[in-house]
Amino acid sequence: MSFKTGKTPVFPGRRAIYPIRGFLSRNPDGAILRSMVKKIFKQYPPPPGTVVERDGAHLGFLEGRTVAVVGYGTMGSAHAQNLRRSGVKVVVGARDGSVSGQRASDRGFEVLSVAEAVAAGDVVMLMLPDEAMAPVFTRQIAPNLQPLAALGFAHGFAVAFDQVKPDPGRSCFLVAPKGQGDMLAAAHAAGSGVPGLLAVTGDSPAETWDLAASYALAVGCLTGGGFVTTFRAECISDQFGEQVVLCGGVIELLKSAFDIMVAAGYDETNAYFECVHELKLITDLLHRQGIDGLRKRISGTAAYGGLTRGPRVIDDRVRRNMKRILDEIENGDFAAEFLRNHRDTEKLADEEADGPLARAGRKVLPRLHPDYPDYPDKTTD
Ligand SMILES: NC(=O)c1ccc[n+]([C@@H]2O[C@H](COP(=O)([O-])OP(=O)(O)OC[C@H]3O[C@@H](n4cnc5c(N)ncnc54)[C@H](OP(=O)(O)O)[C@@H]3O)[C@@H](O)[C@H]2O)c1
């Protein structure tokens, strides 16, 4: 969709989004654009909880702009591919000798040094690991940013916990896909996408919301809706979910249940099937049908057993632990610990891989999945 009015381009060259409001007030034709904006956001700027619908959003705010994607890992590669498919000009920023930078080049992207990519970008997307944000931003991004370039993120951590402090008035937005990078890339290639969480920093110009919605549409983060939030809320809820449920609580639950069955004399394979393998069946049901739909689709014994025994497993002590973990995320203790100790992650994962559950998985999985362990690489370009 074009936003040219008569002979005057609405967004000439590299002018960033600051002048949009001025344009709207000066140019009567801006009414067209204003009505578009109103379609996206019923209240403007939108309060948390607003849902940006895919049908109401448009790509006009990216027209004629270059997006510099800094970091071509799991998420950066998905954004770069999806932007390109949406007709947006993309350059990729990579460090010297970068393996992922080479992959981007092989896929036909223009790959520049981080400094060069930033200098070329009207929108600069920071697709770096959380622990790398601060040093890369300070040394290579901040000094090379165009005065009116916007900064974009796929996760709130860097801004919420002061790893990146954009200069006052800088447009700074968050488009956080609710799905992994490979899932986002595959969904967009199939003509769909995933839901997204959208935010802008408090002192971004209000027009940054339009850019965020446009960007979310371009990368496929409005399928099911773009949910307006804040950098802090996105970061805290994301980390809480990861730690307490997805990557922490559930995994420890599986390990403990497996250990107890094996210690009680049950066969390892049997224990693996009951405590791990069948989790996918349940999460698929939950994903599609919700908790109430799940209860209706499992056996009566499973429903009764789960409803009466589940609360005994997750008792008040566990709930207090969950709350303490939330407190540590909110007060910044987790962020500080992660930035200090993130190098321990590999050692901890190696120790887990030596444990009984991982060993049992390595025995069972080749029978179930002929391609094991060659599960597709996280980057699916
Ligand atoms: N992974 C997901 O599915 C997912 C989901 C939601 C949000 N996110 C967010 O997306 C962002 C990127 O995460 P990711 O998972 O895509 O990370 P990733 O797969 O680890 O990729 C990181 C990229 O950054 C590059 N990089 C690392 N250190 C660098 C440095 N010092 N200088 C320049 N480039 C550097 C790496 O390049 P090399 O090849 O040179 O190492 C790689 O291309 C994060 O904010 C994350 O929270 C990710």
The ligand as an SDF file (V2000), in Angstrom:
LIG
                    3D

 48 52  0  0  0  0  0  0  0  0999 V2000
   15.6850  -17.2020   19.9270 N   0  0  0  0  0  0  0  0  0  0  0  0
   14.3840  -16.8980   19.9420 C   0  0  0  0  0  0  0  0  0  0  0  0
   13.5540  -17.6790   19.4590 O   0  0  0  0  0  0  0  0  0  0  0  0
   13.9230  -15.5830   20.5370 C   0  0  0  0  0  0  0  0  0  0  0  0
   12.5680  -15.4320   20.8890 C   0  0  0  0  0  0  0  0  0  0  0  0
   12.1290  -14.1720   21.3340 C   0  0  0  0  0  0  0  0  0  0  0  0
   13.0370  -13.1300   21.4440 C   0  0  0  0  0  0  0  0  0  0  0  0
   14.3560  -13.3360   21.1390 N   0  0  0  0  0  0  0  0  0  0  0  0
   15.2710  -12.2050   21.2790 C   0  0  0  0  0  0  0  0  0  0  0  0
   15.9680  -11.9760   20.0520 O   0  0  0  0  0  0  0  0  0  0  0  0
   17.2430  -11.4100   20.3280 C   0  0  0  0  0  0  0  0  0  0  0  0
   18.2990  -12.2540   19.6300 C   0  0  0  0  0  0  0  0  0  0  0  0
   18.3090  -13.5430   20.2420 O   0  0  0  0  0  0  0  0  0  0  0  0
   18.6970  -14.8640   19.4260 P   0  0  0  0  0  0  0  0  0  0  0  0
   18.1190  -16.0220   20.1690 O   0  0  0  0  0  0  0  0  0  0  0  0
   18.3780  -14.6880   17.9850 O   0  0  0  0  0  0  0  0  0  0  0  0
   20.2730  -14.8750   19.6010 O   0  0  0  0  0  0  0  0  0  0  0  0
   21.3060  -15.8600   18.8940 P   0  0  0  0  0  0  0  0  0  0  0  0
   20.6260  -16.9230   18.1260 O   0  0  0  0  0  0  0  0  0  0  0  0
   22.2740  -16.2700   19.9540 O   0  0  0  0  0  0  0  0  0  0  0  0
   22.0400  -14.9230   17.8300 O   0  0  0  0  0  0  0  0  0  0  0  0
   22.8010  -13.8620   18.2510 C   0  0  0  0  0  0  0  0  0  0  0  0
   23.4140  -13.1460   17.0360 C   0  0  0  0  0  0  0  0  0  0  0  0
   24.1850  -12.0750   17.5620 O   0  0  0  0  0  0  0  0  0  0  0  0
   25.5000  -12.1560   17.0190 C   0  0  0  0  0  0  0  0  0  0  0  0
   26.4330  -11.6770   18.0370 N   0  0  0  0  0  0  0  0  0  0  0  0
   26.6930  -12.2140   19.2490 C   0  0  0  0  0  0  0  0  0  0  0  0
   27.5820  -11.4580   19.9090 N   0  0  0  0  0  0  0  0  0  0  0  0
   27.9260  -10.4430   19.0710 C   0  0  0  0  0  0  0  0  0  0  0  0
   28.8060   -9.3330   19.1580 C   0  0  0  0  0  0  0  0  0  0  0  0
   29.5460   -9.1350   20.2550 N   0  0  0  0  0  0  0  0  0  0  0  0
   28.8930   -8.5010   18.0990 N   0  0  0  0  0  0  0  0  0  0  0  0
   28.1540   -8.6810   16.9780 C   0  0  0  0  0  0  0  0  0  0  0  0
   27.3050   -9.7200   16.8290 N   0  0  0  0  0  0  0  0  0  0  0  0
   27.1840  -10.5800   17.8690 C   0  0  0  0  0  0  0  0  0  0  0  0
   25.7170  -13.6190   16.6710 C   0  0  0  0  0  0  0  0  0  0  0  0
   26.6350  -13.6570   15.6060 O   0  0  0  0  0  0  0  0  0  0  0  0
   27.8670  -14.6880   15.4730 P   0  0  0  0  0  0  0  0  0  0  0  0
   27.4580  -15.6930   14.4370 O   0  0  0  0  0  0  0  0  0  0  0  0
   28.9590  -13.7980   15.0170 O   0  0  0  0  0  0  0  0  0  0  0  0
   28.1150  -15.3030   16.8150 O   0  0  0  0  0  0  0  0  0  0  0  0
   24.3250  -14.0180   16.2040 C   0  0  0  0  0  0  0  0  0  0  0  0
   24.1410  -13.6660   14.8480 O   0  0  0  0  0  0  0  0  0  0  0  0
   17.3810  -11.3790   21.8430 C   0  0  0  0  0  0  0  0  0  0  0  0
   16.9800  -10.1190   22.3050 O   0  0  0  0  0  0  0  0  0  0  0  0
   16.3800  -12.4420   22.2990 C   0  0  0  0  0  0  0  0  0  0  0  0
   15.9290  -12.2280   23.6230 O   0  0  0  0  0  0  0  0  0  0  0  0
   14.8110  -14.5200   20.6820 C   0  0  0  0  0  0  0  0  0  0  0  0
  1  2  1  0
  2  3  2  0
  2  4  1  0
  4  5  1  0
  4 48  2  0
  5  6  2  0
  6  7  1  0
  7  8  2  0
  8  9  1  0
  8 48  1  0
  9 10  1  0
  9 46  1  0
 10 11  1  0
 11 12  1  0
 11 44  1  0
 12 13  1  0
 13 14  1  0
 14 15  2  0
 14 16  1  0
 14 17  1  0
 17 18  1  0
 18 19  2  0
 18 20  1  0
 18 21  1  0
 21 22  1  0
 22 23  1  0
 23 24  1  0
 23 42  1  0
 24 25  1  0
 25 26  1  0
 25 36  1  0
 26 27  1  0
 26 35  1  0
 27 28  2  0
 28 29  1  0
 29 30  1  0
 29 35  2  0
 30 31  1  0
 30 32  2  0
 32 33  1  0
 33 34  2  0
 34 35  1  0
 36 37  1  0
 36 42  1  0
 37 38  1  0
 38 39  2  0
 38 40  1  0
 38 41  1  0
 42 43  1  0
 44 45  1  0
 44 46  1  0
 46 47  1  0
M  CHG  2   8   1  16  -1
M  END
$$$$
